[in-house]
Amino acid sequence: MRERKRVPSLLLAALILLLAGCGGGKSAYAGGPEELAAAAVESQGRDPAALERLDATLDPAALEAYISGYYGLTPEEQSGCAIYRAGGAEAFEIAVLSLTDGAEEAAVQAALEAYIHAREGDFTGYAPAEAEMIAASEAVVREGYALLLICPAPELARETAEALLTGGTPPTALPAQTAAPTATPEPTATAAPTADPAAGRTAYVPPHTDDMTIYDTSAILAAWAAGDPSGLGEYDRAIYDAAAQVLDSTLSEGMSDYDKERALYGWITWNLVYDWAHQDPLMEVSRDSYGPYGGLVAHRAVCLGVASSFQLLMDMAGVECIIVPGASYGSTEDHAWNMVRLEGEWYCADPTWDLYDDSWYGLEDAGQWGPEYWDYFNVTSDRLAQTDHQWDYAAVPEATATRFAG
């Protein structure tokens, strides 16, 4: 998914020009950020009481650090706030900040838009629907208040807040939130390889946003080859036992390397869930999630843990597989995936971005889950580059084959 440019409406643009240089002056509105934020939340069919309210749960120092570290606003620019958010796998976040007279409105809006851009990067590839919602979000400065509106209908939230600020009539709110309808994305065609592997690709600059050190599985593989895991430590033994159980339940005699890959990829993408703590700025991600323990034992991992789990299973199954540490979102977010070698030819596979999502697919059992739902299984390097993946193009094999695609 590519970055989208948000063009403000003519009304919003006019408001920004009108307010420029006003120094955050207050209107006659007698309420506060709490009332504005709660009304904006309710306009989305959400119950404010069911969301986390950061200004009520964080201590003053932590709240100040959140606002300055993520929103980019200093204590001198705002004097009060109300912040509602869902957290974890949900990007929903509505914040209203009361601006001081010294706040530069254009700078405040630019800072909040930068936060929206960063949040879109957090969810791109991992949760497409959330990323699309964030891309359409708004940051608005109005009547001495700054509004961050990361929600399904930001224009409705904005109009609701503006009605309160100006004494108008709020628009009709969305119905109370229900489960999102399921949808199946359209299949995408595999592009033909280019003559120059790097031609037209986004330059790769390691983001270094995460520790992408790959977990050493050599002891586990040696024990597997010897058929004796007794010498493994408790941690590696748990990984070994979990991996052995997966292989026993998914593989059968006479399988080709492709059959093994397809079966193990299916198991990984059906049984693992993404560790959404990674997308939550207020949560700490366990280091387990970066390795095969997270994927195979806890069944919860970030991209490196998913890729490590898939590689370990493939190694134990005797199929050549490597991890590619790279990036996404225009080389601003660390990301990792795999490459698999089948009959001498390389293929790219990104199991993390193919993880099953019940809210998106709505399937009932693993028997329905397969390549027709996978967008990143055995694709070419060109195809992967076109889907917002970046890596050291000269350091890994170039995947051009299509024989075992899908």
C-alpha positions in Angstrom: 0.0 0.0 0.0 1.4 3.3 -1.0 1.4 6.6 0.9 -1.6 8.7 0.0 -1.6 12.5 -0.1 -4.5 14.0 1.8 -5.8 17.1 0.1 -7.9 19.3 2.5 -11.4 20.3 1.5 -11.9 23.9 0.3 -13.7 24.6 3.5 -10.9 23.4 5.7 -8.3 25.2 3.5 -10.3 28.4 3.9 -10.5 28.0 7.6 -6.7 27.4 7.9 -6.0 30.6 5.9 -8.6 32.6 7.9 -7.1 31.5 11.2 -3.5 31.8 10.2 -1.7 34.3 12.5 -4.6 34.3 15.0 -2.4 32.8 17.7 -4.8 30.1 18.9 -7.5 32.6 20.0 -10.5 31.1 21.9 -14.1 31.3 20.7 -17.1 31.9 22.9 -17.4 28.1 23.4 -17.9 27.5 27.1 -17.1 23.8 27.2 -13.7 22.1 27.0 -11.8 19.5 25.2 -13.5 16.7 27.1 -17.0 17.6 25.7 -15.6 18.1 22.2 -13.7 14.8 22.2 -16.6 12.8 23.6 -19.0 14.2 21.1 -16.6 13.4 18.2 -16.3 9.8 19.6 -20.1 9.4 19.8 -20.5 10.7 16.3 -18.7 7.5 15.2 -21.1 5.3 17.0 -18.6 4.6 19.7 -19.1 4.7 23.5 -16.5 7.0 25.1 -16.6 4.9 28.2 -15.6 1.8 26.3 -12.4 3.4 25.1 -9.2 4.3 26.9 -8.9 7.9 27.8 -5.3 8.8 28.1 -5.7 12.1 29.9 -7.5 10.3 32.7 -5.2 7.2 32.9 -1.7 8.5 32.4 0.1 10.5 35.0 1.0 14.1 34.1 4.6 13.3 33.1 3.6 10.3 30.9 0.8 12.3 29.3 3.2 15.2 28.5 5.6 12.7 27.0 2.9 11.2 24.8 1.7 14.5 23.5 5.2 15.8 22.9 6.7 12.5 21.6 3.9 11.5 19.3 1.8 14.6 18.6 4.8 16.8 18.5 3.3 19.5 20.7 5.1 21.1 23.6 3.6 22.1 27.0 3.8 25.7 25.9 1.5 25.0 22.9 -1.4 23.3 24.7 -3.1 23.8 28.1 -5.5 20.8 28.3 -6.6 17.8 26.3 -8.9 14.8 26.0 -7.6 11.7 24.2 -9.7 8.7 23.4 -8.2 5.6 21.8 -8.9 1.9 21.2 -5.2 0.8 21.1 -3.7 -2.5 20.0 -5.0 -3.7 16.7 -7.3 -0.7 16.4 -6.0 2.6 15.2 -9.1 4.6 16.3 -7.9 7.7 18.1 -9.7 11.0 18.7 -7.9 13.8 20.6 -8.8 17.4 21.3 -6.2 19.7 22.6 -6.8 23.2 23.9 -4.2 25.5 22.3 -2.4 28.4 24.1 -2.3 31.9 22.6 1.3 31.3 21.6 0.7 28.2 19.5 1.3 28.4 15.8 -1.7 26.8 14.3 0.0 25.8 11.0 2.8 24.1 12.9 0.3 22.3 15.2 -1.6 21.0 12.3 1.6 19.9 10.5 2.7 18.0 13.6 -0.6 16.1 13.9 -0.5 15.3 10.2 2.9 13.9 10.7 1.6 11.7 13.5 -1.2 10.5 11.1 1.4 9.6 8.5 3.4 7.7 11.0 0.4 5.7 12.2 -0.5 4.8 8.6 2.9 3.3 8.3 2.4 1.3 11.5 -0.6 -0.5 10.0 0.3 -0.6 6.3 0.5 -4.2 5.2 -0.5 -5.6 8.6 -4.1 -4.3 8.8 -5.1 -2.9 5.4 -8.5 -1.6 6.5 -7.0 0.2 9.5 -4.3 1.8 7.2 -7.0 3.0 4.8 -9.0 4.5 7.6 -5.8 6.3 8.9 -5.0 7.6 5.4 -8.4 9.3 5.3 -8.0 10.8 8.8 -8.0 14.5 9.5 -6.0 17.0 11.7 -8.0 20.2 12.2 -7.2 23.5 14.0 -10.4 25.3 14.9 -11.3 28.1 17.3 -8.3 27.6 19.6 -8.5 23.8 19.5 -6.5 21.1 17.7 -8.5 18.0 16.7 -6.9 14.7 15.8 -9.5 12.5 14.1 -8.4 9.0 13.3 -11.8 7.4 12.8 -14.0 5.9 10.1 -15.8 9.2 9.4 -13.5 12.1 10.3 -15.6 14.7 8.4 -18.6 13.8 10.6 -16.4 14.1 13.8 -15.1 17.4 12.6 -18.6 18.8 11.8 -19.8 17.6 15.2 -17.0 19.4 17.0 -17.4 22.5 14.8 -21.2 22.6 15.6 -20.4 22.7 19.3 -17.7 25.4 18.9 -20.0 27.7 16.9 -23.3 26.9 18.5 -24.7 25.1 15.5 -26.6 21.8 15.3 -24.5 18.7 15.3 -25.0 16.3 12.4 -26.6 12.9 12.9 -24.1 10.4 14.4 -23.3 7.0 12.9 -25.3 4.1 14.3 -23.8 2.3 17.3 -20.8 0.4 16.2 -21.4 -3.2 15.1 -19.0 -5.9 13.7 -17.4 -4.8 10.5 -18.5 -6.6 7.4 -16.1 -9.1 6.0 -14.6 -8.7 2.6 -12.2 -10.5 0.4 -9.6 -8.4 -1.5 -9.4 -8.8 -5.2 -6.5 -11.0 -6.3 -3.5 -9.2 -7.8 -1.5 -10.2 -10.8 2.1 -11.0 -10.6 4.3 -8.5 -12.5 6.9 -9.6 -15.0 10.5 -9.1 -13.8 12.4 -6.0 -15.0 15.8 -6.2 -16.7 17.5 -4.2 -14.0 16.4 -5.7 -10.6 16.5 -2.3 -8.8 14.9 -0.3 -11.6 12.0 1.7 -10.4 12.3 0.4 -6.8 12.3 2.6 -3.7 15.7 3.1 -2.4 16.4 1.0 0.7 17.6 2.8 3.8 17.6 0.6 7.0 15.0 2.3 9.3 16.5 0.8 12.5 13.2 1.3 14.3 13.4 -2.3 15.7 16.1 -4.7 16.8 16.0 -7.0 13.8 18.6 -9.5 15.2 17.6 -13.0 13.9 17.2 -15.7 16.6 19.9 -18.4 16.4 18.1 -21.7 15.7 21.3 -23.7 15.1 21.0 -25.7 18.3 17.4 -26.6 17.5 18.3 -27.7 14.0 21.3 -29.8 15.2 19.0 -31.5 17.7 16.5 -32.2 14.9 19.1 -33.6 12.7 20.4 -35.9 15.5 16.9 -36.8 16.6 17.8 -36.0 20.1 16.5 -32.8 21.8 17.6 -33.8 25.3 20.6 -31.4 25.3 18.5 -28.3 24.5 17.8 -25.7 27.2 14.2 -25.2 28.3 13.5 -22.3 26.0 14.8 -24.0 22.8 13.2 -27.3 23.8 9.8 -25.6 23.9 10.4 -24.3 20.4 11.7 -27.7 19.2 8.6 -29.5 20.6 6.2 -27.0 19.1 7.9 -27.2 15.7 7.9 -31.0 15.7 4.2 -31.0 16.5 3.5 -28.7 13.6 5.5 -30.8 11.2 3.8 -34.0 12.4 0.3 -32.5 11.9 0.9 -30.8 8.5 3.4 -32.9 6.5 3.0 -36.4 5.0 5.1 -38.9 3.2 5.8 -38.2 -0.4 5.2 -34.4 -0.3 7.2 -32.3 -2.8 9.1 -29.2 -1.5 6.3 -27.0 -2.8 3.7 -29.1 -1.1 5.6 -28.8 2.2 6.0 -25.0 1.8 2.3 -24.6 1.0 1.2 -26.7 4.0 3.6 -24.9 6.4 2.7 -21.4 5.0 -0.9 -22.3 5.5 -0.4 -23.4 9.1 1.7 -20.2 9.9 -0.8 -17.8 8.4 -3.8 -19.5 9.9 -2.5 -20.2 13.4 -0.4 -17.1 14.2 -1.7 -13.7 15.2 0.2 -10.5 14.9 1.5 -9.0 18.2 -0.4 -5.7 18.0 1.6 -4.4 21.0 4.1 -3.4 18.4 1.6 -0.9 16.9 0.7 0.5 20.3 3.0 3.3 21.6 2.0 2.6 25.2 2.7 -1.1 25.2 6.0 -3.0 25.3 6.7 -5.8 22.9 8.1 -9.0 24.3 11.4 -10.0 22.7 9.8 -13.5 22.3 7.6 -12.0 19.6 10.7 -11.4 17.4 11.7 -15.1 17.3 10.2 -18.6 16.8 9.2 -18.9 20.4 6.6 -16.2 19.9 5.4 -17.8 16.7 5.4 -21.5 17.5 4.9 -21.5 21.2 2.9 -18.4 22.0 1.4 -18.1 18.5 1.8 -14.4 18.7 4.7 -12.6 16.9 5.8 -9.5 14.9 7.1 -9.9 11.4 10.6 -11.1 12.3 9.1 -13.7 14.6 6.7 -14.9 11.9 9.5 -15.1 9.3 11.7 -16.9 11.9 9.0 -19.4 12.6 8.4 -20.2 9.0 12.1 -20.5 8.2 12.6 -22.9 11.2 9.8 -25.1 10.0 11.1 -25.1 6.4 14.6 -25.9 7.6 13.4 -28.8 9.6 11.3 -30.0 6.6 14.4 -29.9 4.4 13.3 -27.0 2.2 15.8 -24.1 1.6 14.5 -20.9 3.1 16.0 -17.6 4.2 14.9 -14.5 6.1 15.1 -11.2 4.3 15.4 -8.3 6.8 14.1 -5.2 5.0 11.6 -2.4 5.3 8.2 -1.2 4.3 6.3 2.1 4.0 8.9 3.8 1.9 11.8 2.3 3.8 10.6 3.9 7.1 9.4 0.8 9.0 11.5 -2.3 9.7 10.0 -5.4 8.2 11.1 -9.0 7.5 9.9 -11.8 5.2 11.2 -15.0 3.6 12.5 -16.4 0.3 12.1 -20.0 -0.6 14.1 -22.0 -3.1 12.1 -24.6 -5.1 13.8 -26.7 -7.8 16.7 -24.2 -8.0 14.6 -21.1 -8.3 13.8 -18.4 -5.7 10.4 -17.1 -4.6 9.5 -14.4 -2.2 6.9 -15.1 0.6 5.7 -12.7 3.3 3.6 -14.7 5.8 3.1 -11.8 8.1 1.2 -9.8 5.6 -0.8 -12.9 4.8 -1.8 -13.7 8.4 -5.5 -14.6 8.6 -7.7 -11.8 9.8 -11.2 -12.9 10.8 -12.6 -9.4 10.5 -11.4 -9.3 6.9 -12.1 -12.8 5.6 -14.6 -14.4 8.0 -13.8 -18.1 7.2 -14.9 -20.8 9.5 -12.1 -23.3 9.5 -8.5 -23.8 8.2 -9.8 -26.0 5.3 -11.1 -22.9 3.6 -7.8 -21.1 3.9 -5.4 -21.3 1.0 -3.4 -19.6 -1.8 -6.5 -17.9 -3.3 -6.4 -15.6 -0.2 -2.7 -15.1 -0.1 -1.2 -12.0 -1.8 2.4 -12.5 -0.9 3.0 -16.3 -1.4 5.7 -17.2 -3.9 5.8 -13.8 -5.7 8.6 -12.3 -7.7 11.0 -9.7 -6.3 9.4 -7.2 -8.7 6.0 -7.9 -7.3 7.2 -7.6 -3.8 8.8 -4.3 -4.5 5.6 -3.0 -6.0 3.7 -3.9 -2.8 5.8 -1.5 -0.5 8.7 -3.8 0.4 12.3 -2.5 0.3 15.5 -4.4 1.0 19.2 -4.5 0.1 18.5 -5.6 -3.5 22.1 -6.7 -4.2 22.4 -8.8 -1.0 19.7 -11.4 -1.6 18.7 -13.6 -4.6 16.4 -12.1 -7.3 13.2 -14.0 -7.5 11.9 -14.1 -11.1 10.3 -17.5 -11.4 6.5 -18.0 -11.5 6.2 -21.7 -11.9 5.2 -22.2 -8.2 3.4 -18.9 -7.7 0.2 -19.3 -5.7 
